[in-house]
Amino acid sequence: MPLKMHTITTASGRSFEARSDESLLDAALRQGIVFDYSCRTGRCSSCKGRVRAGETRAIHDEFGLSAEDKAHGFILTCVRQAQGSVELEIDDLGDVVLPEAKTLPCRIQSIDPLAHDVMRVTLRLPPTSALEFLPGQYVDIIGAEGLRRSYSIANAPRADKQIELHIREVTDGAMSRYWFQQAKINDLLRLRGPLGTFFLRGQAGKDLVLMATGTGIAPVKAILESLPSLPADMQPRSVSVYWGGRHPQDLYWHLAERPGLRFVPVLSRAGGDWAGERGHVQDVMLREHVYLADTLVYACGSDAMIHGAQAQLHAAGLPDRRFHSDAFVCSAAT
């Protein structure tokens, strides 16, 4: 059956053509229209939009949508295909141009434990290759037999072109078995990237809040490393980092405070000897940031934290389009 082309029009008046065999997200990206996106598997809700007219078909379950979302016509563009012309209510990133995603060979440069269940893996690229990326984006690592998992890049671009990943062990995870039991220096892998839209924009003069749980600190670390290189007129007014874990050993990285930067570790299951903040990162953040009109929030970590934080912050007065997220969701297959 020949492929059909369908016209997709967004509420902002932009339009693009989508093939009947590709997702709405892929079609938009192919034509330089950037929607927010993260997992690309229907398991988070970064790429959510609402169908105003037309028909679409889900090619995977949309776990990132609530029953209420579905009842109001929302879809996830990463797992929806057009069945005809579609009018779509969704924000796009305007004139943002993403670095081209490429598939490149890479080798393991180093493997270092950061915690009992977290490994730092550094990858090197061939001398003739370089991965252009925006701090905060992620890559897919492709291992043996096509096994593929997504990991945030934990560094800003650097002179040696190496890529740092923070990898958490997943019980019975096939890729975890490789990283924690089999991986060796100089192992050959492939990476695909950069991917995702978790990168800074609109931060000039704002109070920038970076929230993370677990290895969600990885893209936050990359963003922080990139801040000193920004021009003075692109700098945020202040930077606050809230990093949550359950126990002290979960907080495997320490950020030294500097002028204009506040680092707040938060534990949800702290013992009596913990003198720091307790609870959930968004609760601590809201106690310290009562006035949210000039605040810009980036949150990375568990899906539960992100959904909870987004709802609480918007209810407390955070303006629309000032909350950006990258949800870490488990792969549909281990």
Order of alpha helices (4+ residues) and beta strands (2+ residues): beta-beta-alpha-beta-beta-alpha-beta-beta-beta-beta-beta-beta-beta-beta-alpha-beta-beta-alpha-beta-beta-beta-alpha-beta-alpha-beta
